[in-house]
Amino acid sequence: VIACTPAGTGPWAIYEPGGKNGLVVKGTGNAKVSISVDRGATWQDAGTLGGSLDLTDFAKGSRQYWLRIHAGAKSLADSKLTIT
C-alpha cells in the first residue's frame, strides 16, 4: 500500500489531498506520465517528466499502480529516470 506524508495534522489528514513523498518520479525530458490504479482500465494524466513529479495523491491507499511513461527506451536512456 502506498503511504505518504499527510497534508495536515488531523486524525483523517492522510485522506486529504496534498499528500507527499509516497510515489515520486524524477527525470529529465518532456515525456508525458500517466498512472492507473485499476490495472489499466483507466489512466490519469500525471504530468510531464522534467524534474520531479509527486504522484502520491494518485496512488495513496492503493495496493498497486501502473505507470506509463510515454517515451521509448532510447529517449529514456539519458533521462536519469528514478521512481521512488
N, C-alpha and C positions, 0 to 999 in steps of 0.2 A: 504494500500500500504506500502510495506517495504521501509523505508527511511534509510539513512546512513550518516556517516561522510565521505565526499568525499576524494578521494586520493590526490587531488590537489586543487588549489585555482581559477582556471579558471572558466568562466561562464558555461561551459559544463562539469566540472570535475565530477559531480555526475554520469555521464555515463561512465567514465573511469574505468578500472579495478583497484582494490585496495581499494574499499570502505570498511569501517569497522563499527562495533557497531550497525548493523541493525538486524542481526539474529545470536545469539551466543548460541552454545550448549556446556555445560560443564558436565564433569563427569569422573568417573574412569572406568577402564576395557579396553577391546580391541574390543568392538563391532563396526562393520562397520556401517557407517551412510550414507544414500542416501537421495536425495531431488528431488522432482518433482514439477514443476510449471505449468504443463499441466494436472492436475487431474489424475496423474498416468499413462499417456500414455507413457512417457519416464522418466527414472531415471538417475541421475548423481551421481557418487561416490563422496562423500563429505569428505571422510577421515575416521579415526578411532577414536572412543571415547577413551580418555585417557588424559584429561587435558581440553583444550579449543579449540573449532573449530569455527572459524568465517565464517559463511556461507552467509554473506551479499551479496557478488557478485553473488551467485547463485540465490538469492531471490529478490534483489532490483528491484523496479519497478513493481513487480508482485502484483496482488490483492489477491493471495492466494498461499500457498505452502503446500506440504505434506512432512512430514519427515518419514523415515523408519529407525528404529534402529534395526539392525539385531541381536537381542538377545531376549530371553524370559523374562517374568516378574520376574521370580525367580533370574536370573542373574543380572537384573537391580535394584532389590530391595535395594542393598547396593552400588549402583554406584554413588549416590549423583547427579543424573541427574537433570540438570536445563536447561530450554530453555527460553531465553530472546530475 
